[in-house]
């Protein structure tokens, strides 16, 4: 808890000599021990040391009814007596006590204490003295019946003994308690009375001055208690209450007592801060004779004193600045609204100037230099305000004018100095007091200039040191105005340029305009013609000026231009953006491509910023000519594809008259803010917060001066587009330039210039980039199909595009085409070529001619998409052109629309040939007259077609099948050579006038006779009729030879016996559908006699895995070639068994049916390790036509077993 010292006033009655004797000890012992002071309204308790002023009791000191004083009357009344004699008590003391208490009751005072001092010396001299308790008891019975603690005993107070010390301790504790209770009670009552008085402020007759004295009484109490914060609160409340009344007055709600403060202001001697209490102004307030300045000055002086006690000097500076601005506004409000206050011109400026310096000197008096330098940010506002007011006084008193002050100015100065009065005694001996500074500054022009420049430079330096560049530039702008008044434009220019640079960087439009006007005047005085003309052009286009002002600056430019026209000199180059703005540009022709010798027109739209029509001698566009690598070879077609469609180029409009505007700043990031009461969650505050304020308000740096001459140079070149004698009206103007192309290349528009006499307004760079192209090229021929690709075998149209370039087509010119015999060129009956489109008029010398009529381009748009898998062939065409002695050879690629495959089909010994024709293109075709012939001219072989339809349609991405049966009367040859042919034509076209060649496909069929028939049969287990899942069934495989020895059997597998030939076959039973489990040996090698009807049977066991109709397992046959054959020593990949389901042992040729081939994977690793590098037997699959599977498609019914809980059925 805070410990403070509290001074409480108490009165003493009774034996004055007795009190005088013990007073030194009492005043010394009372404040030693702290007491806890508990206040009302929940305010925090504090530990305080009590001090008390004792005065002699008088009835005049007691408070009267309605008296609001708190410091002028005692809180506790004490009666002192050392009476030890009963008779004396009855004779004098009792009557005296009765009178004393009657006076207290008459004034409603209940805070009293009776102190009985016991003295041992007197007690020994009195023989008939009663014990001391009898006197105390009598007093308590007579006066303290209900408050016995209001009578205390102090034993031998002047002795030094333990008994005396105990008596003192008890007495002091009681005295401190009663003093604190009395003070707290009276203070609370005073605060309640003060609040009651404040609540009556709306009643007629209420006086602010009376209330001011009451609340200041409370502030004085807190100040004496060293509770400076509480004392400051009282003055702040008075300040806020008075300010509210002034604001209400401005709104039309005036209070009668406010008229007391609206007296004419006769004194403006500034704030007085060197006295704790300005009794003179306090007396004026108490007598209701104070002006508004007097009240504000006194209030702030008291606040300043308390803030300095609280060691908050920087808050003094902050409050002072608010006070000074507030007082000025309040006086203006009272003066202009009802003419209540009369203030002499310049009086407020004097008061503000003196007050600023007084506050600054008061702060300097209580802070060291290091503290002041580190807290410039708190005091620089006062320096700036003082500078501003001194400047106002200088202008008012004629100290800034070139001629100096006149008599009227001198009289005004005298009146202002008279209002200052005499210098106060506390500053009379101070050399640099505010009073002396102001009086000296107003005494002469030289003194004023010295003081004003010192203050201005000091303020600028302080602003700069704390980074407030904007404020520094603002003071510098005032300084520039002062220099202009003093006819020193060379000194003013640097400050105006600095201020303008800052405004431009931050985007302040109106300050920019005002500063430019001042800068123009400065530049005119300095004779800076180019800078002045540039600034004038900016001002002439400034929308923030009036029409007359804009016209004045425009006339300045025109006047200079007309004066210099007769005496030509150097050109003055100014930026274009202030004079006019380029809005858009339009080329004719629109693709901005022209042939050599052609005419190109460029129309630009220029928006004049000038307020009056301006006659320009010349408007020119400088053009940069360039020939890039191979640029002269670019064709008109290529150039057209890379140009804009409409030929219009738009330029961004300049929305701001300065380079760096607020448009370049980031957008505001706003968010809502709500604050609710924690008790009932009611909304009591709402607002908007900018989250990126640190980005928006930070200083925008700029490296170079934004108002310096642009330095744009006129480009000198041979290529310039000119337009002379142009009058630019305010607003948009259309200007057309025409040029005839001479040299091929790329022309880039670089710079736009407008000349008004010697003044040239230049747009140094035209952006975005604008170009036009001039081409000159050799004639070119380009051939392309009208569809995405060409298909072989059908009539199609090809486009010949002729780009004539510099060649002019004459009557009778022709293109001669030479082609190969395989490719025919079909012409129309009426003429050989048709002009499809003409891109240019003949006079231009450039034409584009198409041979052949076109079809809709989108019809075959996906042909190439599907043609990636079509076979292609190339045909070359030689073209003779009239402009060249050399032939042009081009290559045309044709895609085959069909893909054809063939296959051999068998049914026992009967044979069939199937041909599949697949349409790979996006067109539908009509097929007719299909034929299959034997090119070997075999008379014993017949091909019987099975297709009955003569014509068939084949759609895109679909296939058509043709089947012929082979029949022979004698043994057919081992190989059959066939040629398939079919007529075809596009299905969507009408009947063609030309006949088309049929599509042919040649192929060969080898070993197509059936040599073996394989049949498989599955039998159920004995005793059952059907196969069951999980039961072993018998599989019998029959391999039957269907013919005798033929040429197809003569290979290394053929073995000659005594009376017959035999060959080795390998069989394998597999079930790829996993319906059957083959038990035991699934493959083997057999020796098959080469004789008709020779049969070999193999038995094995299989187990059905599923129920249902199951297809039979597959039986495969292979030719088994022994390892001692001529080819067994060749270790190529084709001669090895690579199927992972087979492994052949080296002894299989000695064991025919005895399990020569092991089960799948059982000995593969062994064989691979034992016979690595040795020749192995080889397997060769039989051709498709030599083996016929008679059981293909056969199914066996399998029923489930009875003990299956889960039934699995196979459906095929």
HELIX and SHEET records of a PDB file:
HELIX    1   1 UNK A   16  UNK A   30  1                                  15    
HELIX    2   2 UNK A   59  UNK A   61  5                                   3    
HELIX    3   3 UNK A   86  UNK A   88  1                                   3    
HELIX    4   4 UNK A   89  UNK A   93  3                                   5    
HELIX    5   5 UNK A   94  UNK A  106  1                                  13    
HELIX    6   6 UNK A  120  UNK A  125  1                                   6    
HELIX    7   7 UNK A  132  UNK A  143  1                                  12    
HELIX    8   8 UNK A  148  UNK A  150  5                                   3    
HELIX    9   9 UNK A  162  UNK A  199  1                                  38    
HELIX   10  10 UNK A  208  UNK A  224  1                                  17    
HELIX   11  11 UNK A  228  UNK A  250  1                                  23    
HELIX   12  12 UNK A  256  UNK A  261  5                                   6    
HELIX   13  13 UNK A  279  UNK A  286  1                                   8    
HELIX   14  14 UNK A  292  UNK A  309  1                                  18    
HELIX   15  15 UNK A  313  UNK A  338  1                                  26    
HELIX   16  16 UNK A  347  UNK A  366  1                                  20    
HELIX   17  17 UNK A  369  UNK A  374  1                                   6    
HELIX   18  18 UNK A  376  UNK A  396  1                                  21    
HELIX   19  19 UNK A  407  UNK A  420  1                                  14    
HELIX   20  20 UNK A  425  UNK A  427  5                                   3    
HELIX   21  21 UNK A  434  UNK A  441  1                                   8    
HELIX   22  22 UNK A  445  UNK A  465  1                                  21    
HELIX   23  23 UNK A  469  UNK A  485  1                                  17    
HELIX   24  24 UNK A  489  UNK A  506  1                                  18    
HELIX   25  25 UNK A  509  UNK A  526  1                                  18    
HELIX   26  26 UNK A  529  UNK A  540  1                                  12    
HELIX   27  27 UNK A  547  UNK A  565  1                                  19    
HELIX   28  28 UNK A  631  UNK A  633  5                                   3    
HELIX   29  29 UNK A  636  UNK A  641  1                                   6    
HELIX   30  30 UNK A  662  UNK A  664  5                                   3    
HELIX   31  31 UNK A  693  UNK A  696  1                                   4    
HELIX   32  32 UNK A  842  UNK A  844  5                                   3    
HELIX   33  33 UNK A  857  UNK A  860  5                                   4    
HELIX   34  34 UNK A  863  UNK A  866  1                                   4    
HELIX   35  35 UNK A  867  UNK A  869  5                                   3    
HELIX   36  36 UNK A 1047  UNK A 1049  5                                   3    
HELIX   37  37 UNK A 1133  UNK A 1135  5                                   3    
HELIX   38  38 UNK A 1148  UNK A 1150  5                                   3    
HELIX   39  39 UNK A 1164  UNK A 1170  1                                   7    
SHEET    1   A 6 UNK A  34  UNK A  37  0                                        
SHEET    2   A 6 UNK A  46  UNK A  56 -1                                        
SHEET    3   A 6 UNK A   3  UNK A  14  1                                        
SHEET    4   A 6 UNK A  76  UNK A  81  1                                        
SHEET    5   A 6 UNK A 112  UNK A 118  1                                        
SHEET    6   A 6 UNK A 151  UNK A 155  1                                        
SHEET    1   B 5 UNK A 572  UNK A 575  0                                        
SHEET    2   B 5 UNK A 759  UNK A 763  1                                        
SHEET    3   B 5 UNK A 745  UNK A 756 -1                                        
SHEET    4   B 5 UNK A 614  UNK A 626 -1                                        
SHEET    5   B 5 UNK A 720  UNK A 728 -1                                        
SHEET    1   C 5 UNK A 572  UNK A 575  0                                        
SHEET    2   C 5 UNK A 759  UNK A 763  1                                        
SHEET    3   C 5 UNK A 745  UNK A 756 -1                                        
SHEET    4   C 5 UNK A 771  UNK A 775 -1                                        
SHEET    5   C 5 UNK A 593  UNK A 595  1                                        
SHEET    1   D 4 UNK A 648  UNK A 650  0                                        
SHEET    2   D 4 UNK A 580  UNK A 588 -1                                        
SHEET    3   D 4 UNK A 599  UNK A 608 -1                                        
SHEET    4   D 4 UNK A 731  UNK A 740 -1                                        
SHEET    1   E 2 UNK A 670  UNK A 676  0                                        
SHEET    2   E 2 UNK A 683  UNK A 690 -1                                        
SHEET    1   F 2 UNK A 780  UNK A 785  0                                        
SHEET    2   F 2 UNK A 798  UNK A 803 -1                                        
SHEET    1   G 4 UNK A 790  UNK A 791  0                                        
SHEET    2   G 4 UNK A 887  UNK A 895  1                                        
SHEET    3   G 4 UNK A 872  UNK A 880 -1                                        
SHEET    4   G 4 UNK A 816  UNK A 819 -1                                        
SHEET    1   H 4 UNK A 898  UNK A 907  0                                        
SHEET    2   H 4 UNK A 910  UNK A 919 -1                                        
SHEET    3   H 4 UNK A 959  UNK A 968 -1                                        
SHEET    4   H 4 UNK A 941  UNK A 945 -1                                        
SHEET    1   I 4 UNK A 951  UNK A 954  0                                        
SHEET    2   I 4 UNK A 925  UNK A 934 -1                                        
SHEET    3   I 4 UNK A 975  UNK A 986 -1                                        
SHEET    4   I 4 UNK A 999  UNK A1006 -1                                        
SHEET    1   J 5 UNK A1076  UNK A1079  0                                        
SHEET    2   J 5 UNK A1095  UNK A1104 -1                                        
SHEET    3   J 5 UNK A1032  UNK A1041 -1                                        
SHEET    4   J 5 UNK A1012  UNK A1019 -1                                        
SHEET    5   J 5 UNK A1187  UNK A1189  1                                        
SHEET    1   K 3 UNK A1027  UNK A1028  0                                        
SHEET    2   K 3 UNK A1195  UNK A1199  1                                        
SHEET    3   K 3 UNK A1108  UNK A1111 -1                                        
SHEET    1   L 3 UNK A1054  UNK A1056  0                                        
SHEET    2   L 3 UNK A1061  UNK A1070 -1                                        
SHEET    3   L 3 UNK A1083  UNK A1089 -1                                        
SHEET    1   M 4 UNK A1054  UNK A1056  0                                        
SHEET    2   M 4 UNK A1061  UNK A1070 -1                                        
SHEET    3   M 4 UNK A1114  UNK A1121 -1                                        
SHEET    4   M 4 UNK A1178  UNK A1181 -1                                        
END                                                                             
